[in-house]
């Protein structure tokens, strides 16, 4: 049952990375769009693209947190008492992001719009970066099983910084690929090439970070590297093939399947990390079985997970379908 709970937790993380990642990436492209005049069109398009659905994506973060502290309470306590700084900064980023997104739509003065837009866009980088550093700290074994680890060095190691950079660049790639498809769907020809160029640039950053990261990980987290190049290698290759396929489809002017391939690429990276991390939840010193809650609790988590799939997935699917068909307009 402990392995099943770990699989459920990894599923929640994967869903959050994919759905919220695309939203975070849209904020990053807003930051690079230029001033209020030059960046008005791409910002307005991105706002329309994510407006009706962006807040719903955080359901997977809440789900993952609940599963983590319920199924693996000792590991959760260790992470919270060690990584409270990056987790707190990520939470602050989520709050500022929502505030900026809401207020920039109702303020009138240009100065206020700049402030609100900056809060939304900068927080769209801060949040995935610090969440990525948390994953890096857990994977590299810098969180002691008893908790209370170093408040700074635990999440500023090479693996953490690499994971933070990958989180930001992967989010940017996801967002750009989805925005190309949305621009094609809505007939905004100019923005198709605009976001396609950004998709290629951010994908190149992901590739470079991934290649450099293997060298970094070999020194900072040797066991993780060995597992990634062993049992995780097929997933890494799948991520590479799917990512290249998405970019080729964009270049050929066929963006319809590209988002699916981009999702496969990012999801494969997350799964590769999960497989390489197994059977440990913290580095190589706290296993999933050791950190797991009693069996009745794990059974309850599995039952609730099934109920969540029956309730949340159909409703969220309907939300995304209505949005894509243009039948959903945010008030």
LUMGU-574965 format. One record per residue (C-alpha): x negated, y, z; residue in three letters. Coordinates in steps of 0.05 Angstrom, whole numbers. Example, Ala and Ser with C-alpha at 12.3 -4.5 7.8 and 13.67 -1.06 7.14 Angstrom:
2
+--------+--------+--------+------+
|     xx |     yy |     zz | rest |
+--------+--------+--------+------+
|   -246 |    -90 |    156 |  ALA |
|   -273 |    -21 |    143 |  SER |
+--------+--------+--------+------+
# end
This chain:
331
+--------+--------+--------+------+
|     xx |     yy |     zz | rest |
+--------+--------+--------+------+
|      0 |      0 |      0 |  UNK |
|    -58 |     48 |     12 |  UNK |
|    -80 |     41 |    -60 |  UNK |
|     -9 |     54 |    -83 |  UNK |
|     -6 |    117 |    -41 |  UNK |
|    -73 |    140 |    -71 |  UNK |
|    -45 |    128 |   -141 |  UNK |
|     17 |    169 |   -123 |  UNK |
|    -28 |    225 |    -98 |  UNK |
|    -71 |    224 |   -160 |  UNK |
|     -8 |    226 |   -203 |  UNK |
|     15 |    289 |   -166 |  UNK |
|    -53 |    322 |   -175 |  UNK |
|    -53 |    303 |   -249 |  UNK |
|     16 |    334 |   -260 |  UNK |
|     -4 |    397 |   -224 |  UNK |
|    -68 |    404 |   -264 |  UNK |
|    -32 |    396 |   -330 |  UNK |
|     30 |    439 |   -318 |  UNK |
|      3 |    493 |   -272 |  UNK |
|    -63 |    492 |   -309 |  UNK |
|    -30 |    517 |   -373 |  UNK |
|      1 |    575 |   -333 |  UNK |
|    -65 |    594 |   -300 |  UNK |
|    -98 |    594 |   -368 |  UNK |
|    -46 |    643 |   -395 |  UNK |
|    -65 |    691 |   -341 |  UNK |
|   -138 |    686 |   -360 |  UNK |
|   -122 |    704 |   -432 |  UNK |
|    -82 |    763 |   -407 |  UNK |
|   -145 |    788 |   -372 |  UNK |
|   -184 |    785 |   -437 |  UNK |
|   -128 |    815 |   -480 |  UNK |
|   -152 |    887 |   -473 |  UNK |
|   -119 |    951 |   -448 |  UNK |
|    -45 |    964 |   -441 |  UNK |
|    -38 |    985 |   -514 |  UNK |
|    -83 |    934 |   -549 |  UNK |
|    -62 |    877 |   -504 |  UNK |
|     12 |    892 |   -502 |  UNK |
|     33 |    841 |   -555 |  UNK |
|     -6 |    780 |   -530 |  UNK |
|     12 |    796 |   -457 |  UNK |
|     86 |    802 |   -474 |  UNK |
|     83 |    738 |   -514 |  UNK |
|     49 |    700 |   -457 |  UNK |
|     99 |    728 |   -407 |  UNK |
|    157 |    704 |   -450 |  UNK |
|    124 |    636 |   -459 |  UNK |
|    113 |    621 |   -384 |  UNK |
|    166 |    665 |   -352 |  UNK |
|    224 |    616 |   -343 |  UNK |
|    180 |    556 |   -322 |  UNK |
|    117 |    580 |   -287 |  UNK |
|    144 |    578 |   -216 |  UNK |
|    172 |    508 |   -223 |  UNK |
|    103 |    480 |   -235 |  UNK |
|     82 |    490 |   -162 |  UNK |
|    129 |    434 |   -142 |  UNK |
|     72 |    386 |   -158 |  UNK |
|     24 |    423 |   -112 |  UNK |
|     74 |    418 |    -55 |  UNK |
|     86 |    345 |    -71 |  UNK |
|     11 |    330 |    -71 |  UNK |
|      0 |    365 |     -4 |  UNK |
|     58 |    328 |     28 |  UNK |
|     33 |    260 |      3 |  UNK |
|    -38 |    276 |     25 |  UNK |
|    -22 |    295 |     97 |  UNK |
|     30 |    239 |    104 |  UNK |
|     -8 |    182 |     73 |  UNK |
|    -80 |    202 |     92 |  UNK |
|    -74 |    245 |    154 |  UNK |
|   -146 |    238 |    178 |  UNK |
|   -175 |    256 |    110 |  UNK |
|   -126 |    314 |    104 |  UNK |
|   -147 |    340 |    173 |  UNK |
|   -220 |    333 |    155 |  UNK |
|   -210 |    372 |     90 |  UNK |
|   -169 |    427 |    124 |  UNK |
|   -218 |    439 |    180 |  UNK |
|   -277 |    441 |    132 |  UNK |
|   -250 |    472 |     68 |  UNK |
|   -204 |    524 |     97 |  UNK |
|   -241 |    581 |     62 |  UNK |
|   -231 |    558 |    -11 |  UNK |
|   -161 |    531 |      5 |  UNK |
|   -143 |    598 |     37 |  UNK |
|   -170 |    636 |    -23 |  UNK |
|   -131 |    591 |    -70 |  UNK |
|    -67 |    602 |    -30 |  UNK |
|    -80 |    677 |    -31 |  UNK |
|    -89 |    673 |   -106 |  UNK |
|    -21 |    638 |   -114 |  UNK |
|     14 |    692 |    -73 |  UNK |
|    -20 |    750 |   -109 |  UNK |
|     -7 |    717 |   -176 |  UNK |
|     68 |    711 |   -163 |  UNK |
|     71 |    781 |   -136 |  UNK |
|     34 |    811 |   -195 |  UNK |
|     76 |    772 |   -245 |  UNK |
|    141 |    796 |   -213 |  UNK |
|    123 |    868 |   -203 |  UNK |
|     90 |    882 |   -269 |  UNK |
|    157 |    871 |   -303 |  UNK |
|    194 |    923 |   -262 |  UNK |
|    144 |    979 |   -250 |  UNK |
|    146 |   1038 |   -297 |  UNK |
|     82 |   1076 |   -289 |  UNK |
|     21 |   1054 |   -327 |  UNK |
|    -24 |   1054 |   -266 |  UNK |
|     24 |   1008 |   -229 |  UNK |
|     28 |    962 |   -289 |  UNK |
|    -48 |    957 |   -291 |  UNK |
|    -51 |    939 |   -217 |  UNK |
|      4 |    887 |   -222 |  UNK |
|    -26 |    857 |   -285 |  UNK |
|    -95 |    854 |   -255 |  UNK |
|    -68 |    819 |   -193 |  UNK |
|    -34 |    766 |   -236 |  UNK |
|    -92 |    756 |   -284 |  UNK |
|   -150 |    755 |   -235 |  UNK |
|   -111 |    708 |   -189 |  UNK |
|   -101 |    662 |   -249 |  UNK |
|   -176 |    651 |   -248 |  UNK |
|   -187 |    652 |   -173 |  UNK |
|   -135 |    598 |   -157 |  UNK |
|   -158 |    542 |   -204 |  UNK |
|   -231 |    558 |   -189 |  UNK |
|   -225 |    549 |   -114 |  UNK |
|   -180 |    489 |   -121 |  UNK |
|   -234 |    459 |   -165 |  UNK |
|   -287 |    473 |   -113 |  UNK |
|   -245 |    434 |    -63 |  UNK |
|   -244 |    373 |   -109 |  UNK |
|   -319 |    379 |   -118 |  UNK |
|   -330 |    382 |    -43 |  UNK |
|   -288 |    319 |    -33 |  UNK |
|   -322 |    282 |    -89 |  UNK |
|   -393 |    300 |    -69 |  UNK |
|   -384 |    278 |      3 |  UNK |
|   -393 |    346 |     36 |  UNK |
|   -331 |    337 |     79 |  UNK |
|   -348 |    296 |    142 |  UNK |
|   -297 |    244 |    162 |  UNK |
|   -288 |    276 |    231 |  UNK |
|   -277 |    345 |    200 |  UNK |
|   -307 |    411 |    221 |  UNK |
|   -360 |    411 |    166 |  UNK |
|   -400 |    471 |    144 |  UNK |
|   -350 |    525 |    125 |  UNK |
|   -394 |    552 |     68 |  UNK |
|   -442 |    499 |     43 |  UNK |
|   -388 |    446 |     40 |  UNK |
|   -356 |    478 |    -22 |  UNK |
|   -413 |    518 |    -54 |  UNK |
|   -454 |    459 |    -78 |  UNK |
|   -469 |    445 |   -151 |  UNK |
|   -412 |    394 |   -158 |  UNK |
|   -361 |    442 |   -129 |  UNK |
|   -382 |    500 |   -173 |  UNK |
|   -381 |    455 |   -233 |  UNK |
|   -311 |    430 |   -216 |  UNK |
|   -287 |    501 |   -207 |  UNK |
|   -314 |    522 |   -275 |  UNK |
|   -283 |    461 |   -308 |  UNK |
|   -216 |    476 |   -276 |  UNK |
|   -216 |    547 |   -303 |  UNK |
|   -240 |    530 |   -373 |  UNK |
|   -194 |    469 |   -380 |  UNK |
|   -135 |    512 |   -359 |  UNK |
|   -154 |    564 |   -411 |  UNK |
|   -158 |    511 |   -465 |  UNK |
|    -90 |    481 |   -447 |  UNK |
|    -57 |    550 |   -447 |  UNK |
|    -87 |    571 |   -513 |  UNK |
|    -66 |    506 |   -548 |  UNK |
|      5 |    512 |   -522 |  UNK |
|      9 |    586 |   -541 |  UNK |
|    -12 |    570 |   -613 |  UNK |
|     46 |    522 |   -618 |  UNK |
|     94 |    572 |   -586 |  UNK |
|     70 |    626 |   -635 |  UNK |
|     83 |    579 |   -693 |  UNK |
|    152 |    561 |   -665 |  UNK |
|    172 |    634 |   -658 |  UNK |
|    142 |    656 |   -724 |  UNK |
|     89 |    703 |   -695 |  UNK |
|     36 |    690 |   -748 |  UNK |
|    -17 |    738 |   -722 |  UNK |
|    -19 |    707 |   -653 |  UNK |
|    -29 |    636 |   -681 |  UNK |
|   -100 |    651 |   -703 |  UNK |
|   -110 |    696 |   -642 |  UNK |
|    -98 |    639 |   -593 |  UNK |
|   -130 |    586 |   -638 |  UNK |
|   -197 |    623 |   -634 |  UNK |
|   -191 |    625 |   -558 |  UNK |
|   -174 |    551 |   -556 |  UNK |
|   -237 |    534 |   -594 |  UNK |
|   -280 |    580 |   -550 |  UNK |
|   -253 |    552 |   -484 |  UNK |
|   -258 |    480 |   -509 |  UNK |
|   -331 |    492 |   -525 |  UNK |
|   -341 |    516 |   -454 |  UNK |
|   -308 |    453 |   -427 |  UNK |
|   -354 |    410 |   -470 |  UNK |
|   -417 |    447 |   -449 |  UNK |
|   -397 |    444 |   -375 |  UNK |
|   -382 |    370 |   -381 |  UNK |
|   -449 |    354 |   -412 |  UNK |
|   -488 |    398 |   -365 |  UNK |
|   -446 |    371 |   -308 |  UNK |
|   -469 |    300 |   -319 |  UNK |
|   -541 |    323 |   -307 |  UNK |
|   -520 |    363 |   -246 |  UNK |
|   -480 |    306 |   -217 |  UNK |
|   -537 |    257 |   -226 |  UNK |
|   -575 |    297 |   -173 |  UNK |
|   -518 |    323 |   -130 |  UNK |
|   -470 |    263 |   -131 |  UNK |
|   -508 |    204 |   -160 |  UNK |
|   -456 |    151 |   -143 |  UNK |
|   -401 |    192 |   -176 |  UNK |
|   -443 |    198 |   -239 |  UNK |
|   -456 |    124 |   -241 |  UNK |
|   -382 |    109 |   -235 |  UNK |
|   -363 |    161 |   -287 |  UNK |
|   -411 |    131 |   -338 |  UNK |
|   -388 |     61 |   -319 |  UNK |
|   -315 |     49 |   -305 |  UNK |
|   -296 |    120 |   -324 |  UNK |
|   -332 |    122 |   -391 |  UNK |
|   -272 |    100 |   -434 |  UNK |
|   -231 |    157 |   -405 |  UNK |
|   -287 |    207 |   -417 |  UNK |
|   -291 |    184 |   -489 |  UNK |
|   -215 |    189 |   -495 |  UNK |
|   -218 |    260 |   -469 |  UNK |
|   -270 |    278 |   -521 |  UNK |
|   -232 |    247 |   -579 |  UNK |
|   -165 |    277 |   -558 |  UNK |
|   -196 |    346 |   -547 |  UNK |
|   -230 |    345 |   -615 |  UNK |
|   -165 |    320 |   -647 |  UNK |
|   -126 |    378 |   -617 |  UNK |
|   -176 |    429 |   -644 |  UNK |
|   -176 |    396 |   -714 |  UNK |
|   -100 |    400 |   -716 |  UNK |
|   -102 |    473 |   -697 |  UNK |
|   -153 |    487 |   -751 |  UNK |
|   -110 |    450 |   -802 |  UNK |
|    -50 |    493 |   -784 |  UNK |
|    -12 |    436 |   -752 |  UNK |
|     -4 |    455 |   -679 |  UNK |
|     55 |    410 |   -662 |  UNK |
|     17 |    350 |   -637 |  UNK |
|    -43 |    390 |   -611 |  UNK |
|    -12 |    405 |   -543 |  UNK |
|     -1 |    331 |   -530 |  UNK |
|    -73 |    315 |   -548 |  UNK |
|    -97 |    372 |   -503 |  UNK |
|    -56 |    343 |   -446 |  UNK |
|    -85 |    274 |   -458 |  UNK |
|   -156 |    304 |   -457 |  UNK |
|   -146 |    340 |   -391 |  UNK |
|   -108 |    282 |   -359 |  UNK |
|   -163 |    234 |   -380 |  UNK |
|   -215 |    277 |   -343 |  UNK |
|   -172 |    276 |   -280 |  UNK |
|   -162 |    201 |   -284 |  UNK |
|   -236 |    190 |   -297 |  UNK |
|   -252 |    227 |   -232 |  UNK |
|   -199 |    187 |   -195 |  UNK |
|   -227 |    120 |   -220 |  UNK |
|   -299 |    142 |   -204 |  UNK |
|   -279 |    164 |   -135 |  UNK |
|   -244 |     98 |   -118 |  UNK |
|   -243 |     67 |    -67 |  UNK |
|   -263 |    128 |    -26 |  UNK |
|   -223 |    189 |     -9 |  UNK |
|   -282 |    229 |     20 |  UNK |
|   -349 |    219 |    -14 |  UNK |
|   -374 |    150 |      1 |  UNK |
|   -362 |    151 |     76 |  UNK |
|   -286 |    147 |     85 |  UNK |
|   -248 |     96 |     44 |  UNK |
|   -176 |     99 |     23 |  UNK |
|   -159 |     40 |     68 |  UNK |
|   -193 |     72 |    129 |  UNK |
|   -158 |    139 |    120 |  UNK |
|    -89 |    111 |    105 |  UNK |
|    -29 |    119 |    151 |  UNK |
|      8 |     59 |    179 |  UNK |
|     43 |     14 |    128 |  UNK |
|    114 |     37 |    145 |  UNK |
|     94 |    108 |    129 |  UNK |
|     63 |     88 |     63 |  UNK |
|    125 |     49 |     44 |  UNK |
|    167 |    110 |     60 |  UNK |
|    122 |    153 |     15 |  UNK |
|    130 |    103 |    -42 |  UNK |
|    207 |    104 |    -35 |  UNK |
|    208 |    180 |    -33 |  UNK |
|    163 |    182 |    -94 |  UNK |
|    212 |    139 |   -132 |  UNK |
|    269 |    185 |   -111 |  UNK |
|    229 |    246 |   -132 |  UNK |
|    218 |    216 |   -201 |  UNK |
|    293 |    204 |   -209 |  UNK |
|    312 |    275 |   -185 |  UNK |
|    255 |    321 |   -206 |  UNK |
|    231 |    293 |   -273 |  UNK |
|    298 |    297 |   -310 |  UNK |
|    313 |    367 |   -284 |  UNK |
|    243 |    393 |   -301 |  UNK |
|    247 |    359 |   -369 |  UNK |
|    313 |    394 |   -383 |  UNK |
|    282 |    460 |   -361 |  UNK |
|    223 |    453 |   -409 |  UNK |
|    267 |    429 |   -467 |  UNK |
|    316 |    487 |   -460 |  UNK |
|    258 |    535 |   -456 |  UNK |
|    225 |    507 |   -519 |  UNK |
|    290 |    512 |   -557 |  UNK |
|    299 |    584 |   -537 |  UNK |
|    363 |    572 |   -498 |  UNK |
|    334 |    593 |   -431 |  UNK |
|    325 |    667 |   -418 |  UNK |
|    297 |    691 |   -352 |  UNK |
|    339 |    748 |   -321 |  UNK |
+--------+--------+--------+------+
# end
